[in-house]
Amino acid sequence: MDTLDHVMIRVEDLEESLAWYQEHFGYEEKGRWEADTFTNVFLGPEGMHEDGAKLELTYNHDGRSYEMGDAWGHIAVRVPEGELEERYQELMDGGVEDYRDPESCGGRYAFVKDPDGHEIEIVKRDHGALWSIDHTMIRVEDPDEALAWWTRKLGYAYTGDRWEADTFANYFMAPVDAAEEEMTVELTYNYDGRSYELGDAWGHLAVRTDDLDEAWADLMTRDAEDYRDPESCGDRYAFTKDQDGHEIEIVTRD
């Protein structure tokens, strides 16, 4: 397994969502897949790293609505050190909802929401393109099981970055020898033992591989869930699930 290729979210108005990400983050369309019942659009900033993660917007043509759930947390996008307040104010001046400003977050980060209510954290990083995706946060019910899943099933490594707070802990996972511009996965564990609802507004994380069949065989050897095998997906991709039911897509670079 290799780079985290993209994170998929579902939107109720594709044109509105496209306009929002293009206007406020300067995202470009990197690819599109038109099917009979849905449309997928892949977005990212200009000048993004070749292994930078894309944002996949999925629009279902039947006009359905979605439940956000709380098992998925947020995506995080990068701004340079020293520009957090300036960039946040630019978003406010552009009409973005004032959700959690830098001051309320101790000057370390901030949060906004997109038109569908997906939370987007703004983090200070001196690497990666402006507004490129830094990480995706998911909530887990057992941190030992979660860390083991990402390590054993996908061969990922704990980056050493973690935040132990009074009520929760965050752990960051990435491929071994990942470039710092790549997206990481933030595993959030709340100490109160709560459970979570997945909802359907968030879709999946996608992991890139060079050989789909070989990667799938490795996952089956490692006792990963056989959710949607390559054959059932037209040998274009496949899906497994982590210990909490988060869907993980396996894709090839092309």
N, C-alpha and C positions, 0 to 999 in steps of 0.2 A: 504494500500500500504506500501511497505517496501523498502528495499535496492535497490539502482541502481545496477542492475546485470551486465550489459555490455553496450558497445557502439559499433555499427556496422559501418564499412566502407567497401566500395567496392574497389577491386584491380583488375588490368588487367593481372598480372602475379603472380599466387599464390605462386609458388616456390620461385620466387625472393623476394616477400614480406615476406614469412616465413623466409627465410634465413636472411633478413635484421633485422627483429625483434629478431631473435634468436641470431645472431652474436653481435648486438650492445647493446641490452637490456637484453640479456640472457633469453628471454622469452621461456617458455615451452608450449607445446600443452596440453591444459586442456580438450579438447573435440573436436569432429568433427561430422558433419552431411553431408553425401553424398546423394544427390538427383539426379534425372535424368538430370536436367538442371543446377544445381549449387552445389557448395561445401561451407560449412561454417566451419571455423576453429576458435576455441576459444583459446586465448593465455593469459598468465600472467607470472609474475616472480616467481622464486622459493621462497617459504616461504611467499607467499602473504596471507593476512588476509582472514579468511573464508568469510567475507562479502566484500572483495575487489572486485573491478570491473574488468571484463575481457575485452579484445579487441577481437571483432569478425571480422574476415576477410571473406568477401563474394566474391567468384569468380564465375561468370557466364560462363558457358561452351561455349557460342556462340562467345566469343572473342570481345565483345563490348567494346567501350571506354566510358568515363564518363566526365561530366562537373562538375567542383568543386563547382561552386556557391559561394556565400559569406554569406549565412544565417547561415551556420555552420562555426565555427571559428577554434577550435583546441581541441586536448586532451592535458592534462598536466601530466607529469610524475615526480616522486620524486627523489631527491638526497639529502643526508644529508647536513645540514648547514656546510659551510666551504669547500664543495667539488664541488661547481658549476663549477669553472674554470677548476679544474682537470678533472672532468667528461666530460666537453665539449671538452677539448683537446684530451681525449681518443677517443671521437667520431670522431674528425677531423683526428687523426692519423689512425683511422680505415677506412677512406675514405668517411665519411658522409659529405654532402654538408654544407659549412659554410654559414648559412642563416642569423642568428642574434646572434652574439656572446655576452657573458656576458657584456663586456665593453660597447657595443652599447645599452644595456638595463639597464645601471646604476648599473651593478653588482647585480641586484635583481633576474634576470631570464635570459633565453636564449631560442632560437628557432632553431629547425632543421626541415627538411622535409623528409618524407619517399619516397620510389621509385615512388609513385603515386602523390606526391605533397601534401599529407596531412600534415598540420602543427602540430608540436609537441613542446609544451612548456616544458622547464625543470625548475622546481621550487625547492626551498630549503625547505625541511621538515625534522624534526627529528622524524617522525613517519611513519610507513608503510615500506614495503620492498623497496629496491633499484629498481628504475624504475617502481614502481607500479603506477597505474593511480590515480591522485589526483583529477582532475575535467575535465569536458567537457564544453567548452564554446560555446554557441549559441547566435546569435544576435536577438534582439527583436525590434519591431517597436513602442511598447507602454509599458513602464516598469510597469505601474500600472496594465494593463491587464495581463501581464506576471506573475508578483508577485501573483496576485489574482488567476490565473490559477493553478499554482503549489501549492498554499495554499489550494484552495477550491477543486479542482479536485482530487489531490493526497494526500492531508493532509500533505504536506511538510511544513517546517518552514524556514524562513529567518534566516541564521546563525548569522547575525550581522556583517559578513565580507563584506565590500564593499569598493570600491575605487572610489572616486569622483575626476575626472580630469577636465581639462578645456573644453574638447570636448566630453567626454563620462563618463559613470558610469558603474561599475560592481557590480552585486548583486549575492550572493551565496545562493543556496537553498539545503536543505538536509532533509532526514526523521527526525522526532522528535527522539531525543535520539540516533542519529546515532553515531557509533564508529568513531573516528577521522581517521581511516584507510579507511573508505568508500569513494567512489567517490561523489563529489558534482556537482551541475550544476551551471555554471557561466552564468548569464544573462547579456549580454552587450547591453547597450543602447547608441547610438550615438545621440548627441543633435541636429544634423542638419536635422533630420526628414527624412533621406534617407530610401529607400525601398531595399529589398534584394531578390536575386534569390536563391532558394533552391539547384538547381543542383541535380545530382544523384550520385555523388561520395561518399557522406555521406549518411548513411542509416537511423539509428534510435538510440534512447536511449531505454534501456529496464529496466523496474521496476519489481521487484520480489514481489510476493504475495503468501500466503499459499493456497488460494482458488480462482481459476480463475473465476468461475461463480459468486461468491459473490462480488469479486472485480469489475467485469464488471457491475453487477447490481448497485453497488455504483456509478460507473462512469456515468451510464445512468441517475441515480437519480440526479446527480450533473450537468446534461446537457452537459457532454462531447460529443465530436463528435463520432458518431457510424460509424467508418471507416471500421474495419474488426472485426466482432464479433467472439466469441469463436467457434461457430458452423461452420462458414465459414473457420476456420483455423484448422479443425479437432479436436477441443476442446483441442488443445495443447498450444495455446497462443491466443492473440488478439491484436488489434491495435486501438489506438485513435490518435488524432492530437491535438497539442496545438494551441493557438490563432494565431500563425504565420505559421502553417502548418508543423511544425516539427513532425515527426512520433514518437510515444511512444508505445513500445511494452509492453504488460503485460505478464509475464512468471511466472511459478512456479519453485521452487528451483530445482526440478529434471529435 
